[in-house]
Amino acid sequence: MSRIRSRVAAAALTTLVSLASALTLTTSPAAAAGTSLPACNKITAHTTNDRLVNGNYSLIVTSDMLQIEEREWMNGPNGPDYWTTHTWFRDDPTGRYQSNTDKTYLALYCNGDLALRRANGYLLWHSNTANRGIVKATISQWGNLLLQNASGGVVWQSGTSRIGIPSGAILTSGSKLINRFGDQQGRPVQTLTMQADGNLVHRSGSTVKWQTNTRVPGSVAGLSPTARLFVRSPSGQLLWVSPCRAGTTYSTLWLGNEDLTTTDWSGGKITHIWSNLYGC
């Protein structure tokens, strides 16, 4: 499963930011292969050190952008398989700079600023976090990009998390799916929250788009093998279930840029089963 991003074109060129104040950077294979990037290091597109990885989540630098990729395992027609999607990205906000070959790099400078630059130093994006005590960038176990100080405190974060679950997975009370893929372009953040009061709620920004109106505290949500989203009470009572079902057991639930969707994957294709906004 892939997500296609649109770019906003503009006539103005992004200002070339001077590198005179940047301190020496090194490429650390050990850092790039793990979950964290220490200060004074970088990862670079089109090299073996182009990403940070933590379980199902990867922070990846390509020729013109930085993105977080999510991988979710599921039961496929031929055994265990997975689908991938992207939950967040940053690039040149003018949409003017695009490339397939440049060795763009992501640097965590010694002063704590995280910056995405073309190979020639042209600034595409940065976190604007210089001189705040940041010592490392980390991709968390749930796909959140964190900039942390020496004591482990979070100074800056992307605010991202998983956007999908396979059949058999559970959203526990208080947990949520978060889709920030379009936030750089001004799209509202999409969330699906299994609230502590037992209500499963989809929001676009702060606006409630849909809810199950279930009200048993401590309830959980999950996806059945036949692609039916459900809410279940702590005692096991089924409180709500989506109306449509798949004919196989290769199902997934994912939160898109607009709606919540259940899908079936069989016969080499992905089939729409149900949308919380548009039905079956």
C-alpha positions, 0 to 999 in steps of 0.5 A: 500500500502506498501513499502518493503525496502532492506538492505545492509549486511556487515561483520563489526559490528557497534561500540557500542557507550558509553552512559556515556555522555548521560543525563537522559532521560524520556518517556513523554506520552504527548509528544509521543502522540503529534507532538513533542518530547522535549529534554531529552525525548524518545519514545520506540518501543512496548509501547504506546509511540512509535510515534509522530503523526501530521494528516496523518503523523506518526514518528514511532519507531519499533524494528529495525528502525525509519520510517515516515508513510503517510496515505492518505484518498480516496473514497473506494468501501465501503465509505471513506478508506485510504492507507498507505506507508512510505516516509523515514527510518533510521536503522542500515546502515550495515544491520546486526542488525534486530529484531522484538522484541527489545524495540528500542528507539528514544531519543532526548538527552539534548544536541540536538542529535537525536539517534536511539538505541537498548534497550541495548544502541547500536547505530543504527543511529543519527542526529549528531546535538549535541550542536546546540541549539535543544530543540525539534523534530517535525513531521510537517503537511506534514511529515517532521521531524524537529529538532528545536531550542527555537525560532522555527528555523529548525536546521536539517530536514529529507526533507520529504513530502507527496508522494501521493494524492487521486483523487480530490486533487490538487498540487498547483503552487510551491508544490511537492511530495518527496520520500526519502525512499531509500536515506540512501542506496544511491538511488536518491531522487524522486520529482514531482514538479508543477513548478511556470512556469506551468511545471509539472516535475519528477526528480530523484535527479537533473535529469529530468526524465519526464515533461509535457512541459506545460508553463502557470504560476500559473497552478496546477496539480491534479488527476481526479476521474478516475485516470487521472493526469492533468495540468490545467491553472489558467483560468481552461483550461486543458493543459495536461492529462494522457492517461489512465483512471480507470473504477471506482472513487477509484484512487490515484497518488503516487511517487515511488522509480522510477516512478510516478503511478496512480492506481485504488482500487476496488474489493479488489485489487490495479490495475495499470492504468498509469506510467509516464515512462512505460505507461498504 
